[in-house]
Amino acid sequence: RARLWKTLSPEERRERAAVVIQANYRAHRVRMAERAVRFLQMKEQDAAVLKIQAILRRKAAEARVRVLLKKQELRKLKMQQLDMEKQHRKMSVAERKRLYTLQDELGIEFNKSRGSGLLLRPNTRFAVAWKILFVICVVIEITQLA
């Protein structure tokens, strides 16, 4: 292909490139039309599920972008802070406030994305004792019922 492409004149290259672009665009349009037809033929519940999934994916993408922008801004402020410390100057109050606010917001976002973790680590003495106590209580209940 590369050899054939090099043998073509600039006008022929433009023409072939235009044909490829048009073919890709037409294929895209056909895929979108097929998708619309499939969506119309779907059951109402399946269509609702797809809509909800699309909304959730969009919200997740927006959240990722929001966190990425905050990280970039925080990185920029930290670099600025280091530069100012080298020059023996201080950041303005507004900049420092924004730096701390971003750190707090990113910490909250991290905790949200991590989900609800364990309330109690399973390998502590208390957790082991609690499990043993629970088993003993269950055994006592079963023996009283029998």
KAPE-V178954 format. One record per residue. PSI is psi in radians with two decimals (NA if undefined). Layout:
BEGIN
psi = (PSI:PSI)
END
This chain:
BEGIN
psi = (-0.75:-0.71:-0.76:-0.71:-0.69:-0.46:-0.24:2.63:2.82:-0.63:-0.71:-0.64:-0.80:-0.74:-0.79:-0.69:-0.71:-0.71:-0.74:-0.76:-0.77:-0.74:-0.75:-0.69:-0.77:-0.73:-0.69:-0.78:-0.72:-0.76:-0.72:-0.67:-0.75:-0.69:-0.72:-0.70:-0.78:-0.67:-0.70:-0.51:-0.11:2.77:2.75:-0.69:-0.71:-0.67:-0.69:-0.69:-0.78:-0.71:-0.75:-0.74:-0.74:-0.73:-0.78:-0.71:-0.72:-0.77:-0.69:-0.72:-0.73:-0.69:-0.73:-0.73:-0.74:-0.77:-0.71:-0.76:-0.69:-0.72:-0.72:-0.77:-0.71:-0.75:-0.74:-0.75:-0.66:-0.69:-0.72:-0.70:-0.78:-0.73:-0.72:-0.61:-0.64:-0.58:0.08:0.71:2.85:2.64:2.76:2.82:-0.72:-0.71:-0.74:-0.71:-0.76:-0.68:-0.85:-0.66:-0.78:-0.72:-0.75:-0.80:-0.72:-0.59:-0.72:-0.77:-0.70:-0.78:-0.62:-0.80:-0.50:-0.41:-3.10:2.04:-2.92:2.44:-0.48:2.26:2.36:-0.20:0.23:2.80:-0.72:-0.78:-0.72:-0.79:-0.70:-0.75:-0.74:-0.78:-0.72:-0.78:-0.74:-0.76:-0.71:-0.75:-0.74:-0.76:-0.72:-0.69:-0.56:-0.57:-0.46:NA)
END
